[in-house]
Amino acid sequence: MNIFENYLSKIINIVESNKDLLGLENSRNLHNINLEVPPEHFNFDLSTNISLVLAKKNNLNPMDLANKIKDLLLAKIGEFQKIEIAGPGFLNIKFSKQGIVHNINNIFQNRESYGSKKSKETYIIEFVSANPTGPMHVGHCRGAIFGDVLSNLLLFNGNKVIKEYYINDYGNQIINFVKSVFLRIKEIKFKEKFIPSEDLYPGNYIKEIAQNILAKNKNIKFDNFESCFEILKKISLEKSMNLIKMDLKQLGIIHDNFFSETELVNKNLVKKAVAKLKKKDLIVEGYLEPPKGENSKDWKKIKRLIFKSTEFGDDNDRALQKNDGSWTYFANDVAYHSDKINRKFKNLINILGADHTGYVKRITAAVSALSDKEAKLNCKVCQLVKLYKDGKPFKMSKRLGEFISVQDLLKEVNKDSIRFMMLNRSHDAEIDFDFDKVKEKTKDNPVFYVQYAYARINSIVRKLNRNLKDDILIDQKSFLPNKYEEKILRKVFEWPKIIESASYKLEPHKIPFYLYDLSNLFHSYWSKGNEDEKFRFIENNKLKRQETLIFINLISIVIENGMNILGVSLPKKM
């Protein structure tokens, strides 16, 4: 249920029904018309640019047209009390008491869908996709939560969403991982000393995987790496993926699909994707200079297959083959995205780590080429997370060997805190995650502040022997919000625009920002009772004003919907 969507539809219908009266010849396909929340100092509820858009399309004076539309809307929509013309022709709209009550009742009747915007698109969101060589580290954690919350946000708006994990189970890193497990098995079984090197994985978790494999596979000799590689690879990857899935589950994340890179190669999907691009005359055989940052001594100037990605906005054309003629990582990724397109997906979203910034243009170009520009790929790059404890950088995990693991995070703070705080800044900005601050029960801890607002509301309702979802009857004649409630109402009415903006721009961080501001309004509202008795909610276990119950219910509805999208729990007591 979306207040802005409802009223924009009403306004457009009224204007189109009266186009002759308004002197309009062109009133169709008006995609630029919007309904927004005006700045607070205007003291209005809605603002629309309809007069400006229509005046431009019909060569009319925008102020004259604004006056005509103003009179028409006031005559046709009883929920509008006052309309003022601002600037060059904006219409600022004030709700009547009837309009306010009508909208509040609509929110109560559509609690779980309040704020949603009607949409029926299908999205595939690829996120995490960490190499299956061990447990997740904190770098993966931010992208994982971002992808999951973005999925929840799009689902909230009525879309279909497929959450997919691309398993990078092909290449040298997998060989090195399996070799690390093999050498740990030799260490345990044959007492052969494990000698670390930069190619091997040193973490203690490798030893744990080795011990588990030995205990459950006593019939395998494990005396020769080449002879047992395939079976050991299968078992090791399974164990590693189970570690990753466990980490994800503890963060509240479950994927719909897991797509294997090895399977992609074995099914010759790379050859098929390259053939598809060749057919479009987008592949050439030629020579490339070594990539920036790569040692030119390691680069051979050989003829190789090259994708003409510059035709689709990339800075350079891209090699699909390595020096030895095998496929590049990029070629495999082209094949994977070709498969997404073959599965009829047109809205593709990739959540990438900070080290993949330079990868965006080339894979976006590939999707555009493979789909004849019909599919759209949107890449979101999540920046680094810096962890602090006791004012100092948080030390790496001994178990993981190289990185701070998700398990390290979960030992320090709960899932709710991690999910909320990982979204408390835009994805393209670094986060300073301070464990001490996240544990505080103060205003400085955003997740506590929002949860406490909800718990406080539940406490008030319990004192009245009521339930938050009980029906509330509003007496329109006596309904009279005070100045604090009016601020809350404006904020509650703003919620659908937050959802709209967060969805359109793929920026779910706007939700925790908004929830914090709404909670702050509630806490200030509640605190007024300590300063002045006339603002107390309850007196002698009875509600002083009907409005109090109305407004705390409105706040609870928005907090519930927002925290459900974030995947953060809402305790009724704290």
N, C-alpha and C positions, 0 to 999 in steps of 0.2 A: 504494500500500500504506500503510495507516494503522493503527498499533497501537491507537489509542484507539477507532477505529471498530470494529475487530475484537473487542476485549474488551468494549466496551459492548454489542455484539450478543450476545455469549456470556452476559454477565451478565443481560440482559433475558430471553433465552430460558430460562435456568435458573430465574429467578424466575417466569416465566409457566408453566413446566412444573410448578412446585411451589406454585402459588398456594393450593391447599387446605391444604397443610402450613403455609404462612405465614399462613393466615387472611385471604386477600385475596379480596374480591368484585369489585373493580375494578382490573384490571391492564392495561388497554388505553389506547391513545392517550396514551402518557406522553411527550409532547414535551419536557417540562422536565427529564427525566433527563439528566445529563451525566457525563462522565468527564474529569477535569482533572489537571494536574500540581500536586501539593501544594507549598506553600512549602518551600524547601530545608532549613530547620531541622527539618522533620518527619522527614526521612530516609526517605521513602516514595516509591514510583514512580507510583502512581495514587491518585486520590481521586474518590469518587462520592457523589452526593446521593440515590441511589435510595431509601434508607430513609425519608428526609424526605418525598419526593414521594408515595410509596405510603402512608405513614402518614397523611398529610393527606387523601388520597383515600378512605381506608378507615376513618377515625376510629380509628386505632390509636396506641399509644404508640411513638414513633419509636425509642427506645432498645431496647425489647423486640424490635421488628421488625429493627433493625440487628443484634442478636445472632443472630437466627435466620438472616438472610441471610448473615452472616459465616460461620457454621458450614457453611451450604450451599455457598458459593463455595469455601471451603477444601477441602471434600470432592469437589467436582466439577471444579475447575480446578487441574491439577497445577503450572501455572506460577506459582501464588500460594503464597508461603511463609508469609506473616504478614499478618493484617488487624487493625487497631486501630480502635476507635470513637472519634471525636473530636467535641467540641462537642455539639450537640444530636442527632447521629445520622449524621454523615459517616463513610464507610468509607474508611480509608487503607490502601492495599494495597502490600505489598512483594513483588517478584518473587523466586521461588526461583532457584537457579543454573540449573535446568532451563529456567525461564521466560526468564532473561536470554539463554542460549545459543539458545533457540528463536527469540526475537525478533531476535537478531543474524543468525542464519541466514536469517530471512525478509527482512531488509534486504539481505543479500548477494544473495539470489535475485531481489529486485525493485528493483535499484539505481536504475533510471531513474524508477520510479514511487513511490519511497519518500517518504512525506509527503502524497501526493495523497489527496483525498477524493472518493469516487464521486459524480459529478454529471453530469447529461445535459441541462442547460438550454441555451437558445440566447440569446445576448446580441448586441445591436448597440451598439458603443461609438463615439460620435462624438467625435473629438478633433483638435486643431490648428485646422482650419477658419479659418485666417488669411486675411484679405483677399488675393486674388491680385494684389497691387500691388507685389510685390518679394520679395526673399529673406526668409527667416525671421529674426526677431530673438530675443534671449535670453528674452523673455517667452513666446514660443511654445514655446521649447525645453523648458521644464519640463513644460508640459501635454502636449507630444508624447511625452516619455519616460514620464510618468506613465500616459498612455493605453496606450502600447505594452506596458509592464510589467504593467499590470493585465490586458491581453488575454492575455499569456503566463501569468499566474497562473491565470486562469479556464480557459485551455486545459489547463494542467497538471492540473487537477481533472476533466478529461474533458468539459468543456463545448464547445459550438460557439460561436465568436466571429466576428463580422463587424466589421472595423475600417473605419470610414467617415469620409471627409473631406467636409465641406459647403463647397462653393466659393461664397463670397459675391461672385458675379460680376454683381450687379445693383445699381443705385443710383448716387448721385452720386459715391461714391469711385471707381467704375469709369470714369465719364465723365472725372473729373479725372486719373486715371491715364493713360487713353488720350490725353487732351489734352497731358499732360506728355511722352509719347512723341512725339506729333505735333510739338510745339514743338522737341524735341531733333532731330528729323528735319529740320525747317526750318533749325535752327542749322547742322547738318552740310551739308545739301544746298544751301541758299540763303544761308548765312552770316548768317542773321537772329539777332540776339542773344537768348538765353534770359533772360527776366526772371522771377526767382523770385517766387512769391506764396504765401500760406498755403494756397491751394487746390491748389497743384501739388506734385508729388513732386520734390525737388531732388537726390536721390542720383545719384552717378556711374553706378550700375547702369542708370538710365534711359537714359543716353547709350549704354551698351553694348548695351541692347536695341534702341535706334534704329539704331545702326551695323549690327547683325546683320540687322534688317529691311530696311534699305536694300541691303545686299549681296545678299540673297536674293530681293528683290522689285523688280527694276529696271524692270518694266513698269508699276508703279503711280506716278502723278505726285506724290501727296501735296501737292497745291497748295491743296486746300480741305478743311477739317476735316469739315464735314458730309457731303460727298460720299464721303469715304474712311473715315468713322467705323466702319461695320460691319466692313469687312475689317480695318481697323487694330485694332479691338477684339479680333477673333478671333485675329489673329497675336500681339498684345501679351500677351493673357491666356495664350496657349499658351507664350510665352517665359517669362513670369513663373511659371506653374505648373511649368515645367521646372526653374526655379531652386529653387523650394520642394521639389519631388520630389528634386532632387539633395541639398539640405540634409538632408532626411529620410533618404535612403539612407545618407548619410555618418554619420548617427546610428544606423543599423541599423534604420530604421523603413520598413515597406512597408504601405500600405493595401490593403484588398480592393476598396473602392468609392470613387468620387468622384462626388458628387451636386451638380449645378449649380442654383443659385438661379434663373438665367435660364430654364432648362428648366422649372423648377417654375412660373414665371409664364406662360411661353408655352403650357403645357399646361392653363392655367386651373385649376391645383390649388388655388389660394387660394379661388376662387369655390366650388369643390366642398367644401372644408373648412368654409367659412362656412355653406354650405347645410346641411351635416351638423349643425353646431351649432344652426342655426335650427330644424331639424327636432326637435331635442331641447329647444326653447324656451329656449336659452341665449344668444340674441342679442337685443338691444333697440336701438331707435333712440333716442338721447338726447343729452344734453349732459354734458361733463366739464369739470372745472376744469383749468387748465394743469398739467402734471407738475411736481413739485418740482424746482427748479433751472433751469427753463426760463423765459425772459423772457416775461412775460404779454403784452407788446406783440406778440410773434410768434405768439401763440395766438389763434385765432378761435373764438368760441363758436358753433359750428355743429352742426347735428344730424348725427350720425355713427353708424355701427354699433359697438356696444359688446358685448364678451364678458363675461358674468356670472361672472367668475373668482372672486369672493368666495364663491360657492357651493361652491368646491373648495379653500378655505383661503387664498386670496390676500388681501392687505390692501385692494386696491382693484379695482374692475372696470376692464377694459382696452380702450382704443380700438383698433379694427381699421382705422381710416381716418385719414389726415392731413387737414390743413386744406383741401387741394385735392381731397379725395375719393379720392385714390389709397391703395393699401394701405400700412399701416405695416410696419416691419421685423418687428414681432411677428406680424402677420397672415401674412407669408411663412413665419415660423418655425412657426406653427400648422399651416400647410399641409404643411410638411416633416415634422413629427411625425405628422400624419395619414397621410402616405405610409408612414412607418415602421410604423404600426399596420396599414395596409392590406397591408403585406408580411408580416403575421402575427407581428411581433416583440412580445413581452410584457415582456421585460427590456431596458429602455433605459437607457444610461448616457451622460451628457454630461460631458466634461471642459472646464471653462470657465476663462477668465482672471480675474485679480483684479478687473477692472472690470465683471464680470458678476454680482456677488453679488446685486444687486437684481433680477436677471432670473429667478432660480431659481423663486420662488413662482408667477409667472405662467405659465411654460412647464410647470411640474409640474401646475398646475391644468388647463391645456389638454389635456395627455396624459390626465389622469384623466377629463375630460369627453368627449373623443373616443373613448375606449375603454370607456366605462361602468365605469370604475375597474378594468378587467381588466388593463391594462398598467401597469407601474410604471416611473417615470422617477426615476433617481438622479443628481443633479448633484454633481460634485466641483469646487470652485473652487480653483485653484492660485494661491497668493500669489506676490508678487514675488521676483525674484532680484537680489541686490546683488553686483556683481563687484568684487573687489579685487586689486590687483597692487602689489607693493612697499609695502604698507601704505596705498595710496591707492585711491580709486575708479577703476575702469577706464574709460578714455575711450571715447566712442562711435566708431563706424565712419565713416570719411570716405566710404567707398564707399556705405554705406547712407544716409548723410545725417542721420538722426535717431536711430537706434537702434544698439545693439551687436548685430551679426549672429551667426548660428550659425558662419559662416566665421571670424569673429574668435575665437570660442571654440576652434574646431578648430585654429587656428594656434598657440594657446597650450598646449592639453592634448589628449590623445587621446579618442576616443569612449568608451572604458571609464571613464575618470575622470569625464567629463561625465555619463554615465548613472548611475553609482553615486552621485555626489555630489548630483545632482538629486533623488535619492530618499532622501537621508540625513537628511531631516527630514520631518515630516508635511506633506502638501500644503497644509494651511491655516495654515502658519507660514512667514514669510519665510525665505529662505536667504541667508546670507553666503558667497559662493563665492570663496575665496581661492586664486588661481592658485599662489602660492608654496607653500602647504600641500599642495596637490594634487600638486605635483611632488616633495615630500619622500619619501625612502625610510625612513620612520619609522613608529612606532605611531600618530602623529598623522594619518597619511594612511590612512583606512579602506580604500580600494580597494587600495592597495599591500599593506596588512597582510593582507588576505584572500588576494590573489593570491600573496603570498610564502609563506603557510601551505601553499597547494596546491603551489607549486614545491618547497618544502622536503620535503613528503611524497613527491613524485615523485623527488627526489634520494635519499632514503632507500631507496625501492623499487629504483631503478637500481643502487645499491650492492649490493643483494641479488640482482641479476640476475633481477628479477621484473617483472611488469606489475601495475598496480593492479587489473585485472579478473581476475587469476588466481584460481582457486578457493582458498579457505582452509578447512582442516579444523580444527575446534575440538574439542579433547579436554576434554569436560565435566568429567571427574574432576579434571584438573590445572588447569583454568581458574581463575585467581585474580587478579582485577583489583586494582591498588593504589589508594590513595585518590585519586590524580590521574585515573586511568582511570575510577573510579566517577563523578567529576564530569563527565567527558567523556560517559560513557554517559547520564547523566541529561539532559545537554544534547542529545545526539543523539536520544534518545527524545522530547524536547520538540518536535522539528521538525514533526511533523504538526499540533500545536496552533497553531504559528506560521502555518502555511499556512491552517488552518481560520479563524483569527481574521483574518488579512490578507484572505482571500477574502470572508468574511461582512461585514466592515466596509469593504471596498474600500480597504484601507490597506496598499499594497505596501511602504511604508517600513519595516514591521516586519521585512522580510527582511534588508536590509543591517545593521540593528541586531543581529539575531540572528547573522548570519554573522561580524560583528566579534567578538562575545562568544565564539563557538565558536573562532574563530581565535586569540583571546587565550588560551583554555584550552590550545590546542595548543602555542603558542609557549612558554607557561609550563612545560608538560609536557616539551617538548624541552630547555628551558634547565636543567632540574633535573640533566641529565647533566653540565653544566659545573660544577655545585656539588657533586655527589655521584656518584662513579663507578657506584654500584649502579643508578642511574637512566639510564645510557647505553643508547641503543637498540641500537647495534652495537659489537661488540668483535672485532678481528681479522677484519673483513669478514664477520662472522657475527652473526645475530640473537641477542640475549641471552635474550629472552623472546617466546614465541608471541603473548602478549597485545599487544605493541607493534604487530605487523603487523595484528592485528584492529582495534585502535582507530584507527590512522592511516587504515585503509581506510574505516572508518565515517565519519570526519571528511571524507575526500575525497568520499564519496558525497553527503553533505549539501551540501558546498561546490559540487560540480558542479551539483546540482539547483537550488540557490539562485541561482548565478551565471547559469545558463541562463535562468531566469525573468527575471533582471535584464537579460539580453542583454549580459553582460560576459564577455570572453574569459578563459581560464585558461591562462596560459603554464606549461609544464612546467619551464622554466628561467628564472631571473632573475639 
